[in-house]
């Protein structure tokens, strides 16, 4: 059933994304700074990254932040013994700070698993919408290093610094996720008014001094992350409702509910951040313009290559944050996603939510190990690749080596074990120029012939089944 659901997901996605793709392409503005351009080009070649959503909410195993948002949505539903009243629940939620103690936290273990899987960059949630800072900010006491938090006595309490340091040592590009809205800040959700939804609960135009305090608070926190945490390559800003009112896209349902102008002054933030981190990639999600250096379709895969840099952020399980008993995608599903995304010129940012003890579910390690085995054989068609027409046909997805000397046809499989057809036709560019064809991971040769617009590959019966290939077979077509 999971395989069927996954295939349906891939089938439905194109229809859901057509309008979104058009808007993203039409409004994209390429960065003009040569250092940013160079960093962005480097990032585009990496293809596979690790995302982590982690905070005090992992103690309850609930959705990250959203259960304290007073909106009647499926993902904001309150559960558990404190759910009867909003104020009682929010107080209990924020009190999780006093019990958060992830003593199994060991980022080197994550680095080892991610590196073995072929991941090349990491994006970590330094602060989500609930406002709990997973770094040693000086702007608030609602943070992991506060003496109110048991883990503050641990020598590795500043988990953001520890994670960035550990991954930097293995040459990962480093990304700092940061939520622009802050539902703990009294300058965003002012206690004078009750919060009404995800947005600021007062009119910044009527109370400019209070909004300026929030702008300064945000500026200062981002400044800390850009100053004290080593080299940072990506500032990944979430919470797109914090935006200038002039940028609201009324074709997007959630943006229709933005009542006030929530201009956070991105020019000031970006100038400061790039002064501290030259070449910094800024990702102001969903706010099209010069501060959205790449776009981030969430839990979806574009139907075709986009004309600008992009990354699909997708969960390994069903949830962004840790949930006990979460259902994880199979290694086959993840490889299928990676192949499809890379064939369209994008990156896959795969999320794993650490638990309250500071470690991942064992299933996550198992999935990464299996992906690593596949990458060890097939990675040459993934890294440094570019899209190539026809991009895909049936269950075959194409990439081209950056130097143009090879095209890779990934034959995806509905099951973990790959069964090869007796014959397969691939409509590759310039079939007359093909010099050789082989299947990565197999020593046996295959016969092939050129046609006017394709090559036809014949596969011996001895290789069609029980060939030892997992997840997807890669045909390397050399020129």
Buried (B, 14 or more C-beta within 10 A) or exposed (E): EEBEEBBEBBEEBBEEBEEBBEBBBEBBEEBEBEEBBEBBEBBBBBBBBBBBBBBBBBBBBBBBBBBBBBBEEEEBEBEEEBEEEBEEBBEBBBEBBEEBBBEEBBBBBBBBBBBBBBBBBBBBBBBBBBBBBBBBBEBBEBBBBBEBBBBBEBEBBBBBBBBBBBBBEBEBBBBBBBBBBBBBBEBBBBEEEEBEBBBBBBEBEEBEEBBEBBBBBBBEBBBBBBEBBEEBBBBBBBBBBBBBEEBBBEEBEBBEBBEBBBBBBBEEBBEBBBEBBEBBBBBBBBBBEBBBBBBBBBEBBBBBBBEBBBBBBBBBBEBBBBBEEBEBBBBBBBBBBBBBBBBBBBBBBBBBBBBBBBBBBEBBBEBBEBBBBBBEBBBBBBBBBBBBEEBBEEBBBBBBBEEEEBBBBBBBBEEBEBBBEEEBBBBBBEBEEBEEBBBBBBEEEBEBEEEEEBBBBEBEEEBEEEBEBBBBBBBBBBB
